[in-house]
Amino acid sequence: MPAHPWSDAEWLHKPERGSRFLLRLMLWISKRMGRRAAHMVLRLIAAYFLCFAPVARHGSRLYLARILCRPVRIRDLYRHFLTFAVTIHDRVYLLGDEVSSFTIQTHLSKEMEHAIVEARGALLVGAHLGSFEVLRSVGQQYPGLSIVAVMYEENARKINTALSRIKATTPPHVIPLGRPDTMLRVQEQLGKGALVGFLGDRSVGSERKQPIRFLGDMAYWPSGTFRIAAILQRPLFFMVGLYTGPGKYEMFLKQIADFTDVEPAGREEAIRNAMINYVKEVEYHCHLSPYNWFNFYDFWS
């Protein structure tokens, strides 16, 4: 299969770097101005990115043209950047044990509820769509439930450096992706009944990708998360926390695949079907909340 034309190193250094910079900036603003005053500054930050981030602006325009099915206006681009800035700012408080200050509407499938109540653990896969941190609200609904994020080591290290400034009584539990012991640590957390979450729309290095149609054209999607679920013979759940307004989110957790009884001979087909289901969920929720998509580059290139 041909390599993805967009350099993996490029997204690693550009989109994630932007998230880390924004997170540090939000920490600084929130500490000095408070949550309400900080929201006023977010509009200036969104305007700055609109004016001085041409690559991100181009990526936003390409996506919005597909999802809105009409000519993209300046205010559409601005709203896209503002939604991103707001979710990064909210991240400071969601990770700082202030989940209760948000209104979060939760939709759990029956399979998800059973996995939590029976402490079976669950593998979750999301995208750079909305806010992963909203998942912490489930931990409040079910005392003792552990939420674990799996991410690439460089991102985990730099994000944790920024988050170390937040005085959280329950700091985020992160497993670095790509280490020899990653699979064992994931399996260990599942055995403890944890919800273990991945983001399945970006990759680095030589991770295998599959072309799947998304918003009208083929895009390349990494298969790593789905292979982990297949190897561990676990059900896989789609997760997303959509920003719906100031202080408001809507979270969805839904089973999209079950690798429990998949034989080795049928593994590749099962992985492919799971990935197709995943992309369908991503597309559906993009239509539900168009400005929550935070891949600011040409996702289809």
VOBAVO-784353 format. One line per field, with one value per residue (C-alpha): residue number from 1; z, y, x. Coordinates in Angstrom, 2 decimals. Layout:
n NUM, ... .
w Z, ... .
v Y, ... .
u X, ... .
END
This chain:
n 1, 2, 3, 4, 5, 6, 7, 8, 9, 10, 11, 12, 13, 14, 15, 16, 17, 18, 19, 20, 21, 22, 23, 24, 25, 26, 27, 28, 29, 30, 31, 32, 33, 34, 35, 36, 37, 38, 39, 40, 41, 42, 43, 44, 45, 46, 47, 48, 49, 50, 51, 52, 53, 54, 55, 56, 57, 58, 59, 60, 61, 62, 63, 64, 65, 66, 67, 68, 69, 70, 71, 72, 73, 74, 75, 76, 77, 78, 79, 80, 81, 82, 83, 84, 85, 86, 87, 88, 89, 90, 91, 92, 93, 94, 95, 96, 97, 98, 99, 100, 101, 102, 103, 104, 105, 106, 107, 108, 109, 110, 111, 112, 113, 114, 115, 116, 117, 118, 119, 120, 121, 122, 123, 124, 125, 126, 127, 128, 129, 130, 131, 132, 133, 134, 135, 136, 137, 138, 139, 140, 141, 142, 143, 144, 145, 146, 147, 148, 149, 150, 151, 152, 153, 154, 155, 156, 157, 158, 159, 160, 161, 162, 163, 164, 165, 166, 167, 168, 169, 170, 171, 172, 173, 174, 175, 176, 177, 178, 179, 180, 181, 182, 183, 184, 185, 186, 187, 188, 189, 190, 191, 192, 193, 194, 195, 196, 197, 198, 199, 200, 201, 202, 203, 204, 205, 206, 207, 208, 209, 210, 211, 212, 213, 214, 215, 216, 217, 218, 219, 220, 221, 222, 223, 224, 225, 226, 227, 228, 229, 230, 231, 232, 233, 234, 235, 236, 237, 238, 239, 240, 241, 242, 243, 244, 245, 246, 247, 248, 249, 250, 251, 252, 253, 254, 255, 256, 257, 258, 259, 260, 261, 262, 263, 264, 265, 266, 267, 268, 269, 270, 271, 272, 273, 274, 275, 276, 277, 278, 279, 280, 281, 282, 283, 284, 285, 286, 287, 288, 289, 290, 291, 292, 293, 294, 295, 296, 297, 298, 299, 300, 301 .
w 0.00, -0.87, 1.91, 2.93, 0.94, 3.99, 5.98, 9.37, 10.84, 9.59, 11.50, 14.53, 14.65, 13.46, 14.70, 18.02, 18.58, 18.15, 20.73, 23.26, 22.68, 23.11, 26.26, 27.82, 26.80, 28.30, 31.55, 31.73, 30.92, 33.30, 36.21, 35.76, 34.51, 35.64, 33.52, 32.50, 31.57, 29.67, 27.36, 26.13, 25.10, 23.13, 20.41, 19.91, 19.78, 17.16, 15.11, 15.35, 14.00, 11.27, 10.11, 10.71, 10.32, 6.54, 6.58, 9.30, 7.57, 4.30, 6.08, 7.79, 4.50, 2.77, 5.56, 5.95, 2.21, 2.43, 5.60, 4.97, 1.24, 0.41, -0.09, 3.10, 4.63, 6.86, 9.81, 9.27, 9.50, 12.57, 14.27, 13.55, 15.19, 18.09, 18.81, 18.87, 21.22, 23.57, 23.85, 24.61, 27.28, 28.75, 28.89, 31.67, 33.85, 32.77, 33.76, 36.85, 38.60, 37.62, 35.46, 37.60, 36.42, 32.91, 31.58, 29.91, 28.31, 28.14, 25.77, 26.65, 24.66, 26.64, 25.86, 27.31, 30.47, 30.99, 30.50, 33.13, 35.69, 35.37, 35.51, 32.32, 30.99, 27.49, 24.53, 23.13, 19.88, 19.12, 16.76, 16.91, 17.11, 20.13, 23.51, 24.79, 28.34, 28.57, 29.11, 32.68, 33.42, 33.12, 35.90, 38.12, 37.33, 38.23, 41.27, 41.04, 37.24, 35.77, 32.49, 30.60, 27.48, 25.06, 22.99, 21.33, 23.84, 22.65, 22.82, 26.18, 27.66, 26.43, 27.28, 30.76, 31.28, 30.60, 32.69, 35.66, 36.38, 36.98, 40.60, 39.87, 42.56, 39.82, 37.12, 33.74, 33.40, 30.15, 28.50, 25.86, 22.48, 20.50, 23.39, 23.68, 26.79, 25.49, 24.75, 28.15, 29.96, 28.01, 28.84, 32.49, 32.69, 30.95, 33.52, 36.22, 34.58, 33.08, 30.00, 27.71, 24.96, 21.68, 18.93, 15.64, 12.97, 12.96, 12.92, 12.85, 11.23, 9.18, 10.76, 8.22, 6.83, 4.89, 2.40, 3.49, 2.05, 4.31, 3.39, -0.27, -0.95, 0.11, 3.17, 4.72, 8.23, 10.56, 11.58, 14.75, 17.33, 15.57, 15.42, 19.16, 19.77, 17.47, 19.14, 22.61, 21.35, 22.81, 21.84, 20.54, 21.30, 19.48, 21.74, 21.15, 23.34, 21.20, 22.22, 21.91, 23.56, 26.42, 29.19, 27.37, 25.82, 24.51, 24.82, 22.91, 23.62, 21.24, 20.33, 16.73, 16.70, 18.74, 18.19, 21.02, 18.79, 15.64, 14.28, 12.92, 9.38, 9.60, 11.44, 8.48, 7.31, 10.85, 11.20, 7.88, 8.88, 12.26, 10.57, 8.17, 11.11, 12.88, 9.91, 9.54, 13.18, 12.72, 9.65, 11.36, 14.34, 12.09, 10.51, 13.98, 15.13, 12.08, 13.91, 16.26, 13.70, 14.76, 12.01, 10.52, 7.44, 4.17, 5.58, 2.09, 0.43 .
v 0.00, 3.44, 5.67, 8.59, 11.62, 13.89, 13.48, 11.91, 14.03, 17.17, 16.55, 15.49, 18.81, 21.10, 20.18, 18.67, 21.47, 23.93, 22.08, 22.12, 25.82, 26.64, 24.54, 26.39, 29.71, 28.76, 27.76, 31.14, 33.07, 31.07, 31.50, 35.26, 36.13, 33.40, 31.28, 33.92, 36.59, 34.03, 33.33, 36.92, 36.37, 33.23, 35.35, 37.21, 33.92, 32.54, 35.73, 35.45, 31.90, 32.91, 35.66, 34.14, 30.35, 29.83, 26.05, 25.53, 27.98, 26.05, 22.74, 24.21, 25.52, 22.14, 20.34, 22.93, 22.96, 19.22, 19.24, 22.42, 21.71, 25.42, 28.15, 28.66, 32.13, 33.91, 33.56, 29.78, 29.64, 31.89, 29.72, 26.63, 28.14, 29.51, 26.10, 24.60, 27.31, 26.90, 23.13, 23.53, 26.10, 23.84, 21.11, 23.04, 22.71, 19.22, 17.94, 20.13, 18.28, 20.77, 18.40, 19.15, 22.78, 21.60, 20.36, 17.04, 14.97, 11.34, 8.62, 5.14, 2.06, -0.94, -2.77, 0.13, 0.24, -3.51, -3.29, -0.55, -2.06, -5.51, -4.00, -5.80, -2.86, -1.47, -0.28, 3.05, 4.76, 8.40, 11.06, 14.65, 15.49, 17.37, 16.73, 13.45, 14.86, 14.93, 11.17, 11.97, 12.72, 8.98, 8.43, 10.71, 8.77, 5.48, 5.97, 3.98, 3.80, 4.54, 6.45, 5.77, 7.58, 5.93, 8.37, 8.75, 9.26, 12.68, 14.08, 12.42, 13.89, 17.44, 17.50, 16.11, 18.84, 21.44, 19.65, 19.33, 22.96, 21.98, 21.07, 17.96, 15.38, 12.75, 13.48, 11.82, 8.30, 8.03, 4.97, 5.88, 4.30, 2.53, 1.03, -2.71, -2.91, -0.82, -3.84, -5.40, -2.16, -1.78, -5.37, -4.79, -1.74, -3.58, -6.34, -3.73, -2.61, 0.64, 2.44, 2.67, 5.27, 5.78, 8.38, 6.55, 9.23, 9.98, 7.90, 8.20, 6.14, 3.08, 2.18, 0.48, 2.56, 1.74, 3.95, 4.53, 7.05, 10.06, 13.05, 12.16, 11.12, 8.51, 9.27, 7.09, 5.81, 4.06, 0.54, 0.24, 0.69, -1.86, -4.38, -4.00, -4.71, -7.75, -9.14, -8.66, -10.11, -7.29, -5.33, -1.84, 1.27, 4.59, 7.62, 11.33, 14.37, 17.14, 20.80, 22.13, 25.56, 27.44, 24.92, 22.24, 18.94, 15.84, 12.51, 9.29, 5.81, 3.08, -0.39, -0.60, -4.00, -7.17, -9.16, -11.62, -14.66, -13.61, -16.36, -15.47, -16.26, -13.68, -11.00, -8.71, -8.67, -7.95, -5.10, -3.62, -3.78, -2.19, 0.65, 1.26, 1.42, 3.82, 6.19, 6.14, 7.23, 9.98, 11.27, 11.13, 13.13, 15.63, 16.31, 16.52, 19.18, 20.41, 22.75, 20.06, 18.55, 19.51, 18.15, 21.45, 20.09, 18.44, 15.16, 13.74, 14.67 .
u 0.00, 1.43, 2.62, 0.41, 1.62, 1.36, 4.54, 3.84, 6.62, 4.83, 1.61, 3.60, 5.42, 2.61, -0.89, 0.24, 2.72, -0.14, -2.23, 0.61, 1.30, -2.39, -2.58, 0.38, -1.15, -4.53, -2.84, -1.12, -4.31, -6.50, -4.11, -3.95, -7.43, -9.79, -12.10, -14.66, -12.14, -10.07, -12.99, -12.80, -9.18, -10.08, -11.69, -8.43, -6.52, -8.92, -8.54, -4.75, -4.75, -7.18, -4.81, -1.37, -1.71, -2.09, -1.54, -4.15, -6.51, -6.16, -6.81, -9.86, -11.23, -10.80, -12.67, -15.43, -16.12, -16.82, -18.88, -20.91, -21.50, -21.37, -18.76, -16.74, -16.97, -14.48, -16.84, -16.89, -13.10, -13.18, -15.80, -13.71, -10.60, -12.66, -14.19, -10.71, -9.42, -12.40, -11.96, -8.25, -9.10, -11.79, -9.17, -7.43, -10.53, -11.58, -8.14, -8.06, -10.89, -13.59, -15.63, -18.70, -18.64, -19.58, -22.90, -22.11, -24.85, -23.75, -24.95, -23.65, -24.59, -25.83, -22.58, -20.60, -22.69, -22.26, -18.48, -18.24, -20.61, -19.02, -15.49, -14.47, -12.48, -12.93, -10.88, -12.03, -11.09, -11.76, -10.43, -9.24, -12.91, -14.22, -12.59, -11.16, -11.01, -14.81, -14.49, -13.45, -17.12, -17.83, -15.31, -17.39, -20.56, -18.85, -16.58, -13.36, -13.41, -9.98, -9.58, -6.33, -5.08, -2.64, -0.57, 2.81, 5.60, 6.77, 3.25, 2.61, 5.80, 5.23, 1.55, 2.25, 4.86, 2.19, -0.43, 1.93, 1.05, -2.57, -3.25, -5.29, -6.03, -6.41, -3.80, -4.41, -3.06, -1.08, 0.50, 3.14, 2.41, 5.12, 7.09, 7.81, 5.62, 2.70, 0.50, 1.20, 0.38, -2.85, -3.81, -2.96, -5.24, -8.06, -7.69, -8.24, -11.48, -10.14, -11.37, -8.34, -8.62, -6.75, -7.10, -7.37, -7.05, -3.30, -0.13, 3.64, 6.36, 5.55, 2.20, -0.04, -2.91, -6.04, -7.89, -11.49, -13.93, -14.52, -16.69, -16.71, -13.10, -10.58, -8.45, -5.74, -6.50, -4.01, -4.94, -2.83, -5.59, -7.77, -4.93, -4.41, -8.10, -7.89, -4.77, -6.26, -9.58, -11.60, -14.71, -13.93, -15.98, -16.17, -15.88, -16.42, -17.08, -18.59, -18.52, -22.09, -21.84, -20.15, -19.53, -21.56, -20.54, -22.28, -20.48, -21.15, -19.75, -20.85, -19.57, -18.33, -16.61, -16.13, -12.94, -13.65, -14.23, -12.37, -10.12, -6.64, -7.77, -10.54, -8.60, -7.79, -11.40, -12.61, -10.10, -11.21, -14.89, -14.13, -12.26, -15.14, -17.56, -15.20, -14.95, -18.75, -19.05, -16.45, -18.29, -21.69, -20.46, -18.69, -22.09, -23.62, -21.09, -19.14, -16.76, -15.40, -12.97, -9.43, -7.19, -6.04, -4.30, -5.31, -6.59, -7.20, -3.90 .
END
